[in-house]
Every structure is written in structure tokens, then in C-alpha cells.
Amino acid sequence: MYKNGLKRVIDFTIVLIVLIIIWPIFAIISIWLHFANKGAGVFFYQERPGKGEKIFRVIKFKSMTDERDAAGNLLPDKDRITAVGKFIRKTSIDELPQLINVLIGDMALIGPRPLLPEYLPYYTEREKLRHTVRPGISGWAQVNGRSNITWDKKLELDAYYVENLSLWMDIKVILKTFKNLFCATNEVGVVPQGGIGKLNVERSMKMAASEATKNC
């Protein structure tokens, strides 16, 4: 009952109430970022596969400018991220606009984090379980290692979450999320998706190595 309907009702209700309460803060952050990003915009959109592998656009606060070099190429990420951008990343405020994604039904408050579309061909059958539920703002993998674990472990944690999805599981993720936020001490850097390199590159290299071994 929870997985097939009640979870969505709870998510929608909570997010609607939260957005009504925090909209002044939302507006202040938007104005702050407008000036910090030097006119590059306030929001950043990324295409991600959601439930049923349907592609949607994740909304985030933008943490970098669009500054370019003399040839018109974007400067490296480390040169474009602003002081405000580092702050909103470290505090996870940059994820706040995803509440809108939850409200319209693309995401849930808790679930496997939406990853890159190009990763889709590289999941195992078990790992594909992550796309049988809505992706979340926070998830079981995020509160149990985040970027400090391997892709295999991260995706296993996502599959475990789906198999054990319940109200109590979501409550545990929420509690651990707040604990991690208030205890965070890591410096914010600009890292690849997942912080451990790209899944498609890692697994394509493993596949090529496996084929090479077979042909020896």
C-alpha cells in the first residue's frame, strides 16, 4: 500500500506544505544567485531517467557562472563555481528546487538518485530495479557512503532500497540525511557524477578487458 500509492500522497502533501512555508527563502536564494552567477541564470536543468526509464529534467540551483575564455569555450568548472555556489553545494541547498520535481511527480523525497541517461545500457538486471520506483532527492546509497563507495556498492544499495521499500525505510533515510547534513565537514569540490568517475566508462573498460582476456 505504501509503495503503490501512499508514498506519493505523503510526498505531495509534505512538499506542498514545505514550499508554501519556504517560498520567501526560495526567492531570496534565487535573487542571490542571479547576481552571484553574473546573469548566467538561477536554475540548472539536467536530463535524467526516472521511473520506467522515462526521461525528465531535474531542477537544481545553479552554482556556476557561464564565463568563457577568449575562444568562447567555458572556463573549467573550478574557475566558474562561485563562493555562493560552494556554499549551496556543501549545504545541499542546490537540491532544493527538486521539491518542484517531487510536486509534479517526476521524483520522490526518498529513492535512488537519478543518474545519467548514458548509464542505462550498463546496469545489470538487478540494478535496473532502481527504475521501478521514482528517483529521490535523497536515498539509501546517499546516506551510506554517497561518493565514497564504488559504483557496484552504490547500485547494490539502490536495489536493496527498492526491495525493502517501506515507510520505516524512508524515515531512516530522512533521519540519516539530516544527520549527514549537520555533521558534514568535507570541502566542496567539482567532481564527476557520483564522485567516482563515470559508470559507462568504468564498465565499458571492464567489458573490453574481459573480451581481451577471452581472446588471449
Order of alpha helices (4+ residues) and beta strands (2+ residues): alpha-beta-beta-alpha-alpha-alpha-beta-beta-alpha-alpha-alpha
